Amino acid sequence: MTSQHSIRLDNQYSLRKILTIWALSAIPMGVLAFVVTPRVVVITNWSPLIVYWIAVNFGLVWQFILSLIILKFDGDKLNWRTVVTRMKYQRPVNPKTGTSSYWLLLWAIPFILLSAAVQLGVLNLPDVDSLMTPIIKSLPQYDMSSLSATEYKGAWWILVPFIITSVFNYFLGEEFIYWGILLPKMKGFFGKWDWFFTGVLFGFYHLHKPQIILSTALYFGFIFAFPSKLFKSNWMAVIIHGMEGILALIVLLGIILELS
């Protein structure tokens, strides 16, 4: 079983297949955000953020389904062991000694701090998002702060879309398609820079958040992809990326419990 997985991972993707997978994961997200969401808002008069949130969840679930379709075409069995193997849900490996240990997950901490520093503006990196065209800047931005309206006090139901987002964003959606499906298959075309270009594709996949697409491609792609590649474990990306989910949960609970 292990040798079969190793052989299949050595069967690297062509640039055409890489870009096709990117398009199939990214384009639906843009359509859901800027075509489907506005139309549903007009019909239902629901909150734009709630409609967007639900729509994006459909996109994340689609990414998981797409991942399974790709695995099937790659000749893998569709079971949990295949998912775990492809996602490298394993103990991180020391890049110098080759030994594995879960203690190496502590190396996620500096990347978490780096991510926070970039998002909070503590680290003054070039404002690449300012290069976006006025058309892109004018597209709607769906901000969670709109949930602070009185109507969401005590609205425990909003934890349902949050749970769906958490499962399919941090484990089986974004993470799976980019770090599980693409990253192991990029070396054939991109060589030792496979992690960098996987991060770039991850950034440009965010068509549903075009205002931050460049910074996500250049900065956060690195923050997630590099440690995963270095330590040969995608638990690194899951932990680093998942921290934003923990912060979002704290915000949501504050809104529900009328603490904000």
C-alpha positions as CSV (number, residue, x, y, z in Angstrom):
1,M,0.0,0.0,0.0
2,T,2.7,2.4,1.0
3,S,4.8,1.7,-2.1
4,Q,1.8,2.2,-4.3
5,H,1.2,5.6,-2.7
6,S,4.9,6.5,-3.2
7,I,4.8,5.6,-6.9
8,R,1.7,7.7,-7.4
9,L,3.2,10.7,-5.7
10,D,6.2,10.4,-8.0
11,N,3.8,10.7,-11.0
12,Q,4.0,14.5,-11.1
13,Y,1.4,16.8,-12.6
14,S,1.9,18.8,-15.8
15,L,1.5,22.6,-15.7
16,R,-1.7,22.2,-17.6
17,K,-3.2,19.8,-15.0
18,I,-2.0,22.1,-12.2
19,L,-3.7,25.1,-13.7
20,T,-6.8,23.1,-14.4
21,I,-7.1,22.0,-10.8
22,W,-6.5,25.6,-9.7
23,A,-9.3,26.9,-12.0
24,L,-11.8,24.2,-10.9
25,S,-11.2,25.2,-7.3
26,A,-11.0,29.0,-7.7
27,I,-13.5,30.0,-10.4
28,P,-16.5,28.6,-8.6
29,M,-15.6,30.7,-5.5
30,G,-15.6,33.9,-7.5
31,V,-18.9,33.0,-9.1
32,L,-20.5,32.2,-5.7
33,A,-19.2,35.4,-4.2
34,F,-20.0,37.9,-6.9
35,V,-22.7,36.3,-9.1
36,V,-24.7,34.0,-6.9
37,T,-24.5,36.0,-3.6
38,P,-25.9,39.3,-4.9
39,R,-28.8,37.5,-6.7
40,V,-29.8,35.5,-3.6
41,V,-29.6,38.7,-1.5
42,V,-32.1,40.4,-3.8
43,I,-34.4,37.5,-3.8
44,T,-34.3,36.7,-0.1
45,N,-33.4,40.1,1.5
46,W,-31.0,38.1,3.8
47,S,-27.8,39.6,5.1
48,P,-25.2,39.7,2.3
49,L,-22.6,38.3,4.7
50,I,-24.7,35.3,5.7
51,V,-25.5,34.6,2.0
52,Y,-21.9,34.9,1.1
53,W,-20.9,32.7,4.0
54,I,-23.3,30.0,3.0
55,A,-22.3,30.3,-0.7
56,V,-18.6,30.0,0.1
57,N,-19.3,26.9,2.2
58,F,-20.7,25.3,-0.9
59,G,-17.5,26.2,-2.6
60,L,-15.4,24.6,0.1
61,V,-17.4,21.4,0.0
62,W,-17.0,21.3,-3.8
63,Q,-13.2,21.5,-3.2
64,F,-13.4,18.4,-1.1
65,I,-15.5,16.6,-3.8
66,L,-13.0,17.8,-6.4
67,S,-10.1,16.4,-4.4
68,L,-11.8,13.0,-4.2
69,I,-12.4,13.1,-8.0
70,I,-8.7,13.8,-8.6
71,L,-7.7,11.0,-6.2
72,K,-9.9,8.7,-8.2
73,F,-8.3,9.8,-11.5
74,D,-4.9,9.4,-9.9
75,G,-5.7,5.7,-9.2
76,D,-6.0,6.0,-5.4
77,K,-8.6,4.2,-3.3
78,L,-11.2,6.6,-1.9
79,N,-10.8,6.0,1.8
80,W,-9.6,7.8,4.9
81,R,-6.1,6.3,4.7
82,T,-5.7,7.8,1.3
83,V,-6.7,11.2,2.6
84,V,-4.3,10.9,5.5
85,T,-1.5,9.7,3.3
86,R,-2.0,12.4,0.6
87,M,-2.4,15.2,3.2
88,K,0.7,14.0,5.1
89,Y,-1.1,14.1,8.4
90,Q,2.0,12.7,10.1
91,R,4.6,13.6,12.6
92,P,6.8,16.4,11.3
93,V,10.2,15.4,10.2
94,N,13.4,17.2,11.3
95,P,14.9,18.5,8.0
96,K,18.5,18.0,9.4
97,T,18.3,14.7,11.2
98,G,15.4,13.0,9.5
99,T,13.8,12.1,12.8
100,S,10.1,12.7,13.3
101,S,8.4,14.1,16.4
102,Y,5.2,15.9,17.2
103,W,7.4,18.3,19.3
104,L,8.4,19.8,15.9
105,L,4.9,21.2,15.7
106,L,6.1,23.9,18.0
107,W,7.8,25.4,15.0
108,A,4.3,26.4,13.9
109,I,4.4,29.1,16.6
110,P,6.8,31.5,14.9
111,F,4.8,31.2,11.7
112,I,1.6,31.9,13.6
113,L,3.3,35.0,15.1
114,L,4.5,36.0,11.6
115,S,1.0,35.6,10.2
116,A,-0.5,37.8,13.0
117,A,2.2,40.4,12.5
118,V,1.4,40.6,8.8
119,Q,-2.3,40.8,9.3
120,L,-2.1,43.4,12.1
121,G,0.3,45.5,10.2
122,V,3.0,45.1,12.8
123,L,5.4,43.9,10.1
124,N,5.7,46.6,7.5
125,L,5.8,44.5,4.3
126,P,5.1,46.1,0.9
127,D,1.4,46.8,0.4
128,V,1.0,44.7,-2.7
129,D,-2.8,44.8,-2.4
130,S,-2.7,48.5,-3.3
131,L,-1.7,47.4,-6.8
132,M,-5.2,46.0,-7.4
133,T,-7.3,47.8,-10.0
134,P,-10.1,50.1,-9.0
135,I,-12.6,47.6,-10.5
136,I,-11.4,44.9,-8.1
137,K,-11.3,47.3,-5.2
138,S,-14.9,48.2,-5.8
139,L,-16.2,44.7,-5.5
140,P,-18.1,44.0,-2.3
141,Q,-16.2,43.0,0.8
142,Y,-18.0,40.8,3.3
143,D,-16.9,41.7,6.8
144,M,-17.7,39.7,9.9
145,S,-18.1,42.9,11.8
146,S,-21.6,43.2,10.3
147,L,-22.6,40.3,12.5
148,S,-22.4,42.6,15.5
149,A,-25.9,43.9,14.7
150,T,-28.6,43.3,17.4
151,E,-30.3,40.6,15.4
152,Y,-27.4,38.2,15.9
153,K,-27.4,38.4,19.7
154,G,-28.2,34.9,20.9
155,A,-28.2,33.6,17.4
156,W,-26.6,30.2,18.1
157,W,-27.5,29.0,14.6
158,I,-24.6,31.0,13.1
159,L,-22.3,28.4,14.7
160,V,-23.6,25.9,12.1
161,P,-22.0,27.6,9.0
162,F,-19.0,28.2,11.2
163,I,-18.5,24.5,11.9
164,I,-18.9,23.7,8.2
165,T,-16.4,26.4,7.3
166,S,-13.9,25.1,9.8
167,V,-14.1,21.5,8.6
168,F,-14.0,22.2,4.9
169,N,-11.6,25.2,5.1
170,Y,-8.9,24.0,7.5
171,F,-9.1,20.2,6.9
172,L,-10.9,19.0,3.9
173,G,-11.4,21.9,1.5
174,E,-8.6,24.5,0.9
175,E,-6.0,22.6,2.8
176,F,-6.7,19.3,1.0
177,I,-6.8,20.7,-2.5
178,Y,-3.6,22.8,-2.1
179,W,-1.4,21.0,0.4
180,G,-2.7,17.5,-0.1
181,I,-3.6,17.3,-3.8
182,L,-1.3,19.9,-5.5
183,L,1.8,20.3,-3.2
184,P,3.0,16.7,-3.5
185,K,2.6,16.8,-7.3
186,M,4.2,20.2,-8.1
187,K,7.9,19.3,-7.9
188,G,8.0,17.7,-11.4
189,F,7.4,21.1,-13.0
190,F,8.5,23.6,-10.4
191,G,11.4,21.7,-8.8
192,K,12.5,22.8,-5.3
193,W,10.3,25.9,-5.6
194,D,7.1,23.7,-5.6
195,W,6.1,25.0,-2.2
196,F,6.4,28.6,-3.3
197,F,4.3,28.2,-6.4
198,T,1.7,26.1,-4.5
199,G,1.5,29.1,-2.1
200,V,1.0,31.5,-5.1
201,L,-1.8,29.3,-6.5
202,F,-3.3,29.2,-3.0
203,G,-3.3,33.0,-2.9
204,F,-4.8,33.5,-6.4
205,Y,-7.4,30.9,-5.6
206,H,-9.0,33.5,-3.4
207,L,-11.2,35.0,-6.2
208,H,-13.9,35.4,-3.5
209,K,-11.6,37.8,-1.6
210,P,-9.9,39.7,-4.5
211,Q,-8.9,42.7,-2.5
212,I,-6.3,40.7,-0.6
213,I,-5.4,38.2,-3.3
214,L,-1.8,39.5,-3.9
215,S,-0.8,39.5,-0.2
216,T,-2.3,36.1,0.2
217,A,-0.3,34.8,-2.7
218,L,3.0,36.3,-1.7
219,Y,2.9,36.3,2.1
220,F,0.4,33.8,3.4
221,G,1.2,31.2,0.7
222,F,4.7,31.2,2.1
223,I,3.5,31.1,5.7
224,F,1.4,28.0,5.1
225,A,3.3,26.2,2.4
226,F,7.0,26.6,3.5
227,P,6.7,24.9,6.9
228,S,4.6,22.1,5.5
229,K,7.2,21.4,2.9
230,L,10.1,21.9,5.3
231,F,8.8,19.5,7.9
232,K,7.0,17.1,5.6
233,S,3.7,17.5,7.5
234,N,0.6,19.4,6.5
235,W,-0.3,19.6,10.2
236,M,1.9,22.7,10.1
237,A,-0.4,24.5,7.6
238,V,-3.6,23.2,9.3
239,I,-2.4,24.6,12.7
240,I,-1.1,27.9,11.3
241,H,-4.2,28.5,9.1
242,G,-6.6,27.2,11.7
243,M,-5.6,29.9,14.2
244,E,-7.8,32.3,12.3
245,G,-10.7,29.9,12.9
246,I,-10.1,30.0,16.6
247,L,-10.1,33.8,16.6
248,A,-13.3,33.8,14.5
249,L,-15.0,31.5,17.0
250,I,-14.1,33.9,19.8
251,V,-15.6,36.8,17.9
252,L,-18.7,34.8,17.1
253,L,-19.2,33.8,20.7
254,G,-18.7,37.4,21.8
255,I,-21.5,38.4,19.4
256,I,-23.9,35.6,20.4
257,L,-23.3,36.2,24.1
258,E,-23.6,40.0,23.7
259,L,-20.1,40.5,24.8
260,S,-19.3,42.9,21.9
